[in-house]
Amino acid sequence: MKLLRRILNHFLHLLARSLPGSQTLRPLLHRLRGVKIYGSVFIGGDVYLENEYPSCVEIHDGAAIGLRSTIVAHTRGRGRVVIEKNAVAAAGCLIVCSSGKTLRIGEGSVVSAGSVVGNDIPPRTLCAPPRIKAIAEVTVPFTLKTSYRDFIRGLRPMGKGAKQLHKKCGREEDR
């Protein structure tokens, strides 16, 4: 019976990721899978909600999960992810909980697009990743035919990050 339940969960998950109904059908399908959803929530398109242990994810009233976000409630064992009331995980967020832990996105918090979350977010907090910055000029394009080594050798560091780039890339001749 366990195998049949896993197959059904996988099928419901695929439907929930692709069908419309961010406030109606998707939450219903995830509830059927075992995700604990309380009240009215928004689940964007192509959202991946814990496939192995759906009951380890809890989403409270008013919460929103943006397009293509991923929530994983296990890393070599079950954890628990709780998205509290009126919390928002914007597009492209990755929320990962480790085994035996509970990761909370606090009430009213906002996790900015593209963030990676591995720790609790306090209530009413805006979190965002550092903005990207240019660190090197690419002189050898990284194509399918370019080796990683040639690509790295072709990088020309820019600005303050030059020393760190040399260190990360192992460019002995530039140190």
C-alpha positions in Angstrom: 0.0 0.0 0.0 2.9 2.3 0.7 4.1 2.1 -2.9 0.6 3.0 -4.2 0.5 6.0 -1.9 3.9 7.2 -3.1 2.8 6.8 -6.7 -0.4 8.8 -6.0 1.5 11.5 -4.2 3.9 11.8 -7.1 1.1 12.1 -9.6 -0.7 14.7 -7.5 2.5 16.6 -7.1 3.0 16.7 -10.9 -0.5 18.0 -11.3 -0.1 20.6 -8.6 3.1 21.9 -10.3 1.5 22.4 -13.7 -2.2 23.0 -13.3 -3.8 26.5 -12.7 -5.4 27.5 -9.5 -2.8 29.1 -7.3 -5.3 29.7 -4.5 -7.7 26.8 -5.2 -6.6 23.7 -7.1 -2.9 23.7 -6.2 -3.5 24.0 -2.4 -6.2 21.3 -2.7 -3.9 18.9 -4.5 -1.1 19.5 -2.0 -3.5 18.9 0.9 -4.5 15.6 -0.7 -0.7 14.7 -0.8 -0.5 15.4 3.0 0.9 18.9 3.1 -0.5 20.7 6.1 -2.2 23.8 4.7 -4.3 26.0 7.0 -6.6 28.6 5.6 -6.2 30.3 2.2 -2.7 30.3 0.7 -1.1 31.1 -2.7 1.1 28.5 -4.4 2.7 29.7 -7.6 3.3 27.7 -10.8 6.0 25.0 -10.8 6.5 25.0 -7.0 8.2 21.9 -5.7 6.8 21.0 -2.2 8.6 18.2 -0.5 7.9 15.0 -2.4 9.1 12.3 0.0 7.5 13.6 3.2 4.7 16.0 2.3 3.4 16.0 5.9 6.6 17.6 7.0 5.6 20.9 5.3 3.1 23.3 7.0 1.8 26.4 5.3 -0.4 28.8 7.3 -3.2 31.2 6.3 -2.2 34.1 4.0 1.2 32.6 3.1 2.4 32.8 -0.5 5.0 30.7 -2.3 6.2 32.2 -5.5 6.8 30.7 -8.9 9.4 27.9 -9.1 10.2 27.9 -5.5 11.4 24.7 -3.8 10.8 23.5 -0.3 12.7 20.4 0.9 12.0 19.1 4.4 14.6 16.4 4.5 18.3 16.1 4.3 19.3 12.5 5.2 16.2 12.2 7.4 13.0 14.2 8.1 12.9 17.7 9.2 10.0 20.1 9.2 9.3 23.4 7.4 6.7 25.8 8.7 5.7 28.8 6.7 3.8 31.0 9.2 0.8 33.2 8.7 1.1 35.9 5.9 4.8 34.9 5.2 6.0 35.2 1.6 8.7 33.2 -0.2 9.1 35.0 -3.5 9.9 33.5 -6.9 12.8 31.0 -7.1 13.4 30.5 -3.4 15.1 27.4 -2.1 14.1 26.4 1.4 15.9 23.4 2.8 15.6 21.9 6.3 18.0 19.4 7.8 17.2 16.2 9.6 15.5 16.5 13.0 15.2 20.3 12.7 12.3 22.6 12.3 12.8 25.6 9.9 10.4 28.5 10.4 9.6 31.3 8.1 8.2 33.7 10.6 4.8 35.4 10.5 4.7 38.3 8.0 8.2 37.7 6.8 9.3 38.1 3.2 12.0 36.0 1.6 13.2 37.9 -1.5 13.4 36.2 -4.9 16.2 33.8 -5.5 17.1 33.3 -1.8 18.4 30.2 -0.3 17.1 29.6 3.2 18.6 27.0 5.6 17.8 28.8 8.9 14.8 30.3 10.6 13.6 33.7 9.5 12.3 35.8 12.4 8.7 37.2 12.2 8.2 40.4 10.1 11.7 40.3 8.5 12.7 41.0 4.9 15.5 38.7 3.8 17.4 39.0 0.6 20.6 37.5 -0.9 23.6 39.7 -1.7 23.3 41.2 -5.1 25.6 39.8 -7.7 28.6 41.8 -8.9 31.0 41.5 -11.7 34.3 39.9 -10.5 36.0 39.0 -13.8 36.2 39.6 -17.5 35.6 36.4 -19.6 38.2 36.2 -22.3 37.6 32.5 -23.2 33.9 31.8 -23.6 32.6 28.8 -21.6 31.1 26.8 -24.4 30.5 23.1 -24.7 33.9 22.7 -26.3 35.8 24.8 -23.8 37.5 23.0 -20.9 36.9 24.3 -17.4 40.6 24.8 -17.0 40.9 27.0 -20.1 37.8 29.0 -19.1 39.4 29.6 -15.6 42.7 30.6 -17.1 40.9 33.1 -19.4 39.3 35.0 -16.6 40.7 38.5 -15.9 39.9 39.6 -12.4 38.2 43.0 -11.8 38.3 45.3 -8.8 38.5 44.3 -5.2 37.5 40.6 -5.8 40.7 39.9 -7.8 42.6 38.3 -5.0 39.7 36.1 -3.9 39.0 35.0 -7.5 42.7 34.0 -7.9 42.5 32.0 -4.7 39.2 30.3 -5.7 40.3 29.5 -9.2 43.8 28.2 -8.2 45.7 30.6 -10.4 49.1 30.3 -8.9 50.8 32.4 -11.5 48.8 35.5 -10.5 49.3 35.3 -6.8 
